[in-house]
Amino acid sequence: MSDCCTDETRKSEPTEVAEKKGVAGAALFRVPAMDCASEEADIRRALEPISGIRSLNFQLGERTLRILAPEEQLPAAVAAIRKAGYDIEPIDGLKAEHSDGEEDHDHGYAESPWRLALALGLAIAAEGIEFAGLDGTLWKGVTFGLAVVAIWLAGIQVYKKGIKAALHLKLNINALMAVAVTGALAIGQWPEAAMVMALYSIAELIEAKAADRARNAIKGLLALSPTDADQLQADGTWKKVAASEVAKDAVLRIKPGERVPLDGVVTKGNSAINQAPVTGESIPVDKAPGDQVFAGTINETAELEFRVTAVSADTTLARIIHAVEEAQGTRAPTQRFVDKFAAVYTPAVFAIAVAVAVLTPFLLDLTWLEALYKALVLLVIACPCALVISTPVTVVSGLAAAARRGILIKGGTYLEEARKLKAIALDKTGTVTQGKPELVDWRVWGQGDEESVRQLAASLAGRSDHPVSQAIVAGLKVDARDVESFEAHAGRGVSGTVEGKRLTLANHRLIHERGLCSAELEAQLKKHESQGRTVTLLADETHVLALFAVADTIRETSKQAIADLKALGVTTVMLTGDNAATAQSIAQQAGIEDARGDLLPEAKLEAIKEMQKRYGVTGMAGDGINDAPALAQADIGFAMGGAGTDTAMETADVVIMNDNLQRVAETVRLSRRTHAVLWQNITLALGIKAVFFVLAVFGTATMWMAVFADMGASLLVVANGLRLMRGVKDAHPTEANPVVKSKDPHGAHAH
């Protein structure tokens, strides 16, 4: 089996991205006769023998197929599709991206609703004449004429596709309908033939629209990015330009209420940005110079200027859309099972229908016409549409619901498999914790003045770019004084003269070497260090003046996230390169019982292997860079901090766009719900068919009842699958994790 039909290929490059990079063999085709899941399955099976196909992306609403394969393999793929009975034509990629469906009326079920309504009206009129018992040559002629016109209006495309399928020995839905309606006409059941075709085509239209809602749900994100941008010109003026034409490093501005057109870094201004479209968090985030902004997010309070860091095709929002579209093109395990089952099921039922036509006259004392009629009813019931469409609609709805919550799942496989997680390994820095040091405690040591000591420490720390020094400056929040004779001591600290006094801001080791540590101070230092804190001391030439404890603090959501995972029966283990004391301290705060420190990337990889043997299906949540080996080894890799992190997007199976560890538990819950809906749909589809199958053989089921049974089942499973679009809420919603609702394109939003 080729790569195109498996989901095991991890971190494959999105097709659209490949096309933009000019990868040979990324081609786009229109398949006019392809508009339902069973036809997609036919084409997938036809392409299975073709080696080298990296991915297939079906858009049934647009009747397009993207094939990513080596250039030399594309002719073979086209030939295989044509051999399967489908016309295929290459089309321009840009045209397909912006197609409004104007060509759809020529191909299949996207007929005019008025045309189908007229067909139904004619079929009802034919049924009325039959029901009224009007007889005679004239009325029979009228009935036949009404039926034929209704069938032509509603089903001419079905006939064309059915004949092609039959010639290629493909017993798909169109072949079955064509045979059934033709048979009904042949035995004189003209009104029923017309009613069957009209109801079938109307139901197909409704089903296609409903299915497209799921398949195209993520495309609504495209409307979030403005089409133009206010760009700074060389002469200092501002000009509206197309966002697609803005280059990297250009300076743009956004006013309150406007959406950010491109990714960038703030250069001027302070404002609050609603990042829900990208991260799923609806609490606005304060932005200042140096902070990142993302395309599609909403500027809420004040004007901002920012420098562009990604052109329109490479923004975080664009990458999300491409990745989800690629995920929609893959098939989940249940979908692969259903496709294989349907390939056997349809011919089997066709054989049963033939047996009914041949044997029931002898076994049930039926006339040949009655037996043939029962067989035709069975053919209609046998249509596998409800079964085949149940899985892709459900999976795509789950993917779209996750994306709206800031959870980017790379394919149906991971959406389904997440429910099996028994354990998950968590990186500490940036996953359980904030990933940056903060000043968590400080005190004056001795008799110094607190305000004076604060200013002296901030003055020295402000001259250093070390993260610990920067954390001290941010925590003290005081104006610095001038520093003279500043000197940095590599790996130990800094020193300088402030207002004539020589001072040192250094670590425990340097102060100890200078003989300034007392027994009382050593005890205090040991206490902080046992909690995983980094302690920095301010001293003059004879005394220690103050101590400052800095630590990477736990995220507000981490404790609840661990509790959520435990409630789901998932064991949590923390793996970190930090020392064991720090690991134990953070683990205790988060509620993690198993914490392992001093681990290099290779050791984390071995830990994942050990967890897989001990617990079974194991996940890994990390930053996607240092944890890449462990993420790859894990059954499902979760990358935290996907917004702007290319490596995380490429490495992980699931990307949590907002750094909220609670989204991992939410993914597990969504996976379990998706699995339940999938099997609800399969049971519904097969159960309804089984009931009408028995009625058809032993009871009085009619052809139009069979259509209602088949298409009713299809609509039921589609509607059931679409319920997943609502997503799965947090088990314990908090102010930090409200349920995100949709945003309008003008900035109005609801929380």
N, C-alpha and C positions, 0 to 999 in steps of 0.2 A: 504494500500500500504506500502511496506517495505521501510526501509531507503535507500536501494540500488537504488531506482528509484526516489528519490527526491533529490533536491539540497538545501533544507532548513537547513540541518545539518551543523552548522557553525564550522569552525576551526577543521574539522576532521583530524585525524592524517594520513599523507600520507601512502599508503599501503606499499611502500618499506621501509619506516622508521619503520613501525610496524613489518615487517618481520625481519629487522636487530635487533630489540629489542626483538625478539622472541615471539611476540604476537601470541597466539594460534589461528589457523584458517585462517592465511594468506596463501592462496594456489594459485598455478599457474597451469593452464590447457591449453592444446592445443585442439582447436575445428577445425578439418580439413576442415569442410564444411562452415566455417564462413569467408566470405571475402567481405561482403558489408553491408551497413548501415541497409538495411531492415532485414538482418539476425541478426544483433546486436539487432534490435528492437524486433524481435521474442524472442530472448533469454532473454531480459529484461522483456518482458511480462510473460515469463514462470517462472521467478524468483520472480515476484511480490508477490505471496502468501507466500513466504518463509520469516519468521520473523527473525530478528537479523542480516541480511546482512548489514554491515556498508558501504561498497563501492564495486563498480565493475569498473575494468579498462580494457577496450577493446583495443587490438592492432590488427587491422584488417590485416595490412600488414604481421604480424607474425602469425596471426590466434591464438593469445593467449588471455586468459582471467584470470585476477587476481580477486580472491574473498576474501574479508576480512570479516570473519564471525566467530562466535563461532564454535569450532571444531565439536560439535555434529550436527551442521546445514549443514555442507559441504556435507554429503551423500545425504541429501534431495535436495540440490541445484543441485548436479550432476544428480540425478534421474529426476528432473524436466527438465533439459536440454535434457536428452536422450528421455524423453517422448515427447518433442517438435520436435523430429526427428533429433537431432544432436548427432553425436558421440563425446565423450569427454574423454580425457586421461590426467592424471596428468603428469607433466614434471618437471624436475629439474630447479629451478629458475635461477641458474647460466648459465645453457645451454641456457635458453630463452633470458637472457640478452645479450648474445654474439652470438646469432644465426645469421648466415649470409643468412638465407633463403634457405638453400640447400634442405629443404624438401618441399618447396612450389610447386614444379612442380607436386607433386602428388595430390594436393588439389586445384581444382578450376581454377581460371582465370590466375594464374601466369604461364601459359603455355609458351613454347618456342615461341618467336615471329616468328621463321622460320616455326614452325608447323602451326601457325595460318595463316601465309602468304601462305603456301601451300594449306591450306583449302580454303582460299579466291580465290586462283588461280583456284582450281578445281571447285568452285562454279561459277566463271566467265566463265569457259569453258562450264559448263552445261547451263548457261544462253545464251552463244554464239550459242550453238547448237540449243537451242529453238528459238532464235531470227532469225537464218538463215533459219528456217523452214524445217530443215532436218527431214524427217519422216521415218517411217519404224521400224520394230522390232529391228534391229541392233542399230540404233541411239537412240531409246528409252531406250534400255538396257544400252548403253554407258552413256546416260544422267542420268539414275537412279543410275548407279554405281558410277559416279562422285559425284552425290549429296550425296549418302550414305557415301562415304569415307570422303567427306568434313565435313559432320555432325559429323561423328565419330571423326575426327581429332580435330574439334573445340568445339564439344559440348557433349562429352561423360560424362564429369563431371556434366554438366548442367542436363543431363537426370537422372543421379544417384540422384542428389540432388532434382530434380523436382519430381521424383517418391516417394522419402521419404516424401517430403512435402505433396504431394497429399494424401498419405496413412494416414498422420496425419491431413488431412483436413486443411492444411496451404496453402492458395492461395498466395504464395509469387512469386517473379520474376521467380524463376527456374521452379515452377509448371506451371506458365503461358506460359513460353517459351517452355517447354516440350509438353504441350497440343497443342500449336499453331503449332509447327514444325511437330508433329505427325499428326495433322489434315491436314496440307498442303501436307504431303506425301500421306495421305490416299485419298485425292481428286485429286492426280496427279500433284500437283504443286511442282514437285521435285526440279527444279532449284531455285525457290524462297525459299523453305525450307532450302536449302543449303546456299543460300546467307544470309538469316535471321540469321542462326546460326553463320556463319563466321563473319558477321558484328557485331553481338551482342557480341561475345567473344572478338573480337579485341577492340571494344569500352569499354568493361568491363576492359580489361587489361590497356588501356590508362587511364580510370577513376580511377582504383585502384592505378596506379602509381602517378597520380596527387593528389589523396586524401592522399596517404602516404606522399607526400611532405609536406602537411599541418600538418598531425598528427605527423610526425617525425621532424618537423622544429626545435623544441627546443633541440632535441638530438644532434644537431651540437655543442651545448655547451660542450658536453662530450669531444670533441676533443681539447678543450681549455686547459685542465689540462695535463701537461706533465706526462708521465708514469713513469719517474724516477726522482730522486732528488740527489743533491750533499750534502752528510751528513758528519758532523764532527764526527770523530771517537775518541775513548777514548785516543789514542796515539797522538792526535793532527793532524792526517792526514785527507784528504778528500776522500770519496769513493762514487761512483755512486751506488745507491740502488733503488729498486722499490718504487715508491711513496706510494703504497698501504701498504707497510711494515713499513713505518716510524711511530714511536710512538709520542705521545704528549711530548712536552718539548725537543725534539731533535733539534739540531741546523743545519740549512741548509744555503746554499749560492746560490745566483743567479747572473749571469753575465749580462751585458747589452745585450738587445735583447732577453733574455730568458723569458719564462713565469713562474710565481710563481706556484709551484706544490701543495702547501697546504696553509691554513690560518696560519697566525702567527703574531708575534710582532717583529719589527726591533730591533736588538741588536747592530748592527755595520754598519756604512756607511750612506751616504746620496744619494738619487737618486729620479728621477721622475718616477711614475708608471702610466701607462695608465689603468684605471679601467673600461673602456667602457664595457667589457664583463659582469661585475657584476652590475654596477650602471647605465650604459647607457650614462655616461658623457665621452666624448672623450678628454677633456682637461686634460693632465697629472697632477697628484697630487704629490707634493713634499713629500717625506718620510724621516724621521730621526729616530734615536733611540727612542723607545716608541710608534711609530705609527704602526697601523695595516696594514697588506697586505692580499690580498685575492687570493685564488687559481684561476688560469686562467687569471689573469691580467699580464700586460707586463712591465718588467723592462726596462727602456729606456736609462738611462745615465751612471750609475755607479754600481759597485758591491755592493751587500747588503748581510748581514747575518741576519737571523731571527730565533726566537724560535717558534716552531710549537705549535699552540693552538688548532688545530682540525685535527683529522685523516681524511683520504681521504673520508670516508663515511659520515662525518659530516661537511664538509666544507660549506661555504656559497653558493658556486656554486652548490654543490650536493643538498643542501636543495632547491635551486631554481628549479633545474631540477625535483626533486621529487614532489615539490608542483605543478609545471605546468603539469606534467604527471597526477597527481591526478585530477587537474582541467579539463584535457582533458577527464577524465573518467566520469565527471558529465554532466548533460544535462541542457541546457538553457530552459527557459519557451517556447520559440518558437519551440524548438526541441521537447519538450514533446507534444505540440499541434499538430505538424506535424505527430508524431508517432501515435497519437490517430486518426487523420484524415485519415492517410494511412491505418490503420487497418479497417476502415469502407469503404474507397474509393475503395480498390481493390475488395472485394466481391461484392460491388454494381455494378462496371463495368463488372465483370464476369457475374452477373445476366443480365445486359443489353445485353451483347454479346449473351447469351443464347436466350434472347427475340428476338434479331435481326435474329438469325438463324431460329427461329421458326415462327416469325410473318412476316418478310419482304417478303416471297414468296406470302403472301396474300395481304399485304399492298402496296408493290412496284412492284408486278408482276415479282419477280425474280425467277430464278430456285433455287432448293434446294442447288445445288453446289455453286451458286453465293452467296446465303444467308450464307452458311457455311463459305465461303471464307471471306465475310465481317466480320463475327463474329470472325474469327481467327485474322484478321487485328486488330479488336478492342482489342483482348486479348493482342496483342503485345503493342498497344498504352497504355493499362491500367497499364503496368509495373510502379510501384511507385518509381523506383530507383532515378530518377532526383529529385523528391520531398523529399524523405527521406534523400538523401545525401547532399542536399543543406544546411541544417542547421549545421551539425557537422563540415563540411569543413570550413564554414564561421566562426563559433565560435572559432575553434582551430586556424585558421589563425589570428584572432584577439588576442587571448591569446598569441600566439608566437610573434606577432608584438609588443605587450605591453612588454613582457619579454625582448626583444632585446633593448627596450628603458629604462630598469630599472624599469618597472612597473609590479609587480607580482600580477596578479589577480587570486583569489582562485577558480574561476569557471565561467561557462557560465552565471549563474544567475546574478552575480555581473557585468559581462561585459555588459549584456543587461540592467540591472536595473539602471546603472549609468546615463543613458540618462534622467531619470526621476527626477534627483536631482533638488530640488527647493531652498535648502539652505544647507550651510555647516558650521559647527562650527569648529573653529581653535584654538588649544592650542597655547599659545604664545611661551613658552620656547622650543627651539629645532624644532619648526615648522615654525612660522613666523620669529623667531629670530635665531641667531647662536646657542644659548643654552649654551654659556660660556661667562663670563664677559671680556670686553676689556677696556683698558684705552682710554677714548674718549676725555679727556681734562685735562690739569693740568697747574698750574701757580704758580710762586713764589709770596709769600705774604709778603710784606715788602721790605727791601733793600738787601736781600741775593743774593749771587752769584748763577746764574742759574746752572752752571755745578756742583758746590759744593753741592747744594741742591739736584740735580738729583742723585749724588752718595750717599749722606746720606740716602735718601729715599729708593733707590735700595738696600742698605746694610741691612737696617732693614727689608724691605719687603722680601728679599731673605731668611731670616731665618724662615719665616712663611710658612706653607703649605695651608693657607687659600686661596680660589680661588681669592678673591679680591687682596690680597697681590701678588699672582702669576701674576695677570693681570697687576699690577703696574710694576713688574720686567720686564715682557715681553714688556711693552710699553715704558719703559725708555731706555732699551737697553744700559746699561752701566756696566762697571766692578764694582763689589761690594768691599767694604772695610771690614776689620775685625770688628766684633761686640763683645764687652765684656759685661758681666753681663746682658745677654739677658733674658727678662722676658715677658711671654704672659699673657694678661689680657682677660680672657674668655669672648667672645662676645663683646669685646670693642676694642682690638688692641694689640700692642706689644711695648716694650720699651727696650732700651739698650744703651751702651756707645760706641760711635764711635769717635776715635781720641781724647779721653778725654772729649767729650761733651755728656751729658746725653740727649737722644732724645726719643720722643714718636711718634709712627705712629698709630693713633687711629681714631675712628669714632666721629661723631659730639657730641654724648652724653658725652663721656669721656672728651673731650676738654672743653665742656661747664661746666662740673662739676668742672674743674680746674680753671674756671674763665678766660679763655683765648679768649673767643669769643667777638668780638666787634660788634656793630650794623651793620657796613659795611660788616663784615664777615658773620653775620647771614643772611643778605639780599642775599649775594652771594650763601650761602648754600641753602637757600630756593628756589632760582632760579634753581639750579641744581636738587634739590629733586623734584621739580614740573615736571621735565622732566623724572622722574623715574630713576635717576642716584643715585648710592651709592657714597657718598663723604667720603674720608679719608684725615685726616689732619696730617701734619708733624709739630711737635712743640718741642721747647726746654723747659726749665723750666719757661720761662717768656713770650715767644712770639710764635705765629704760623708762621712757615717758608714757608709752601706751602700747597696747596690743590690739591687733585687728584680725578677726577670724573670717576667712572667706571660704565659701563652699558652693558647689554646684547644687542648687536647691531642687527638690522634687517638684514636679508639675502638680498643679492643683487637681488635675483630673486623674493622676496616676493611681492613687489609693482606691478610688471608686472603680477604675478600670480593672485593677487586680481582683477586686471583690466580684465584679461582673463576670470575669473569666472563671473564677472559682465556682460561682453559682451555676455556670454552664458545664461544670465538670472538667475544666481545662486546668492542668497543673502549670504553674508559672515558675520559671527558673531564671535568675539574673546572671548574665555573663558579662564581665567587664575586664578591661585591662588595668583598671585602678587597683590600688592595694586592697587587701582583704578587709581592713578596718573600715575603709570608706564604703566598700561593697556591703558589708553587714549593716552599717548605719543606714544607708539608703534603703536597703531591703526591708529593714525593720520598720522604717517610716511608711513604706509602700504596702506592707503586708505580705511580702514575698518571703517564704520560709527557706528556700534554697538559693543562696547567693555564692557565686564563685568569682574570686578576684585574681589579679595578676595573670590574666590570660592573653596570650598573643593570638593573632588571627588564626593561626594553625591550631591552637589549643581550643578555640571556639568551634572550629570545624569538627574536631574530635568529640567535643562535648555534644554537638548536635547528633553525631552518629550514635553516641552512647544513649542519648535520650530516645532516639528512634527505636533502638533495641529494647529499652526499658519500658517506654510508654506506648509506642506505636506511632501514629501519624503526628508529626512534630512541625510546628511553625517557628519562624524566627523573625523578630522585629528589631530592626536596626536602622542605621542611617544610610545604608546602601553603598558606602564607600569602604570604610575599614572593615565592615562586616560582610563584604562581598562573598568570600568563600563559604561562610556559614549560611548566608541567604540562599546561595546556590544549592547547598546540600539539603537544606530544609525542604520538607514536602510542599510548604507554602511559605514564601518569603514576603514579609510586610516591610516596606520602606517608609520610614517616618520622614516628614519634611519634604514631600515631593515638590512643593511649590518652588520652582527654580533649580531643583537638583537633578541634573541630567542623569547622573550615574544611578540615582535611586529609580528613576523612571525606567531605565534600561535593565537594571538588575533584578528588581523584585517582581513578584507575581501580583501583588496588591500594593498600591501606593496610597498612603494616608496623607492627604494633601494639607491637613491642618495640625499635624503633630499631636493629635489627641489620641492617646492610647485607648480610650473607650471605643474608638471606631473598630478596633480589632474584635472586641466582643460583639459589636453590632454586625460585623461581617459574618461571624459565626451564626448569629441569630437569623440574619438574612438568608444564609446558606441553608439552614434547617427549614426555614419557611419555604424557600424555593423548591427544595426537595419534596416537601409535603405537597405543594401545589402541582408539581410535575406528576406525581403519582395520583393525585386527585384527578387530574386531567386525563391521564391514561385510563384510569378506572371508569371515568365518565364516558369517554369515547368508546371503549370496548363494551361497557355495560349496556349503554343505550343500543348499540348495534346488536348485542346478543339478544335483548328483549325483542327487537323488531325482526331479528333473524328467525326466532321461534314463531312469531306471529305470521311471518311470511310463508313459512313452510306448513304450519299446522292451523293457521287462523285465516283472518280476512284482511291482512295488511294490503293497502293499495300502493301504487307507485308514488302518488303525491305524499302519502304518509311516510313512505321510505325517504323521500327527499327531506321532509320536515325532520325526520329522525337523524339523517346524516348531517344536514346543514345546521339543524338545531344543536346537535352535539358540537359542531365546529364553533358556532357562536358562543356556546356555553364555555368551552375550554379557552377560547380567546378572552372572553370577559373575565374568567377566573384568573388567567395569567396576567391580565392587565392590572389586577388588584395589587400586584407587587410594585407597581409604579409608585404607590404611596410609601414604599420603603418600610423599614423597621425602626421605630423610635428607640432612643436610649432607654435602658431598663430603669435608670434613675435620672430623668432630665434635671439639669441644674441651670442656674443662670448662665453658666459658661457653655451650656450645650442645649439651647432651645431648639425646637423643631423648626427647620428652615422651610419657608414657603416661597412660592414663586415670586420673581421680581418682574415688574414691567420694564420695558425698554427705556423708560424715561426717568428711571431712578426711584419711582415710588415702590415701596416694598412693605412687606408685612412680616412681623415676627411671631 
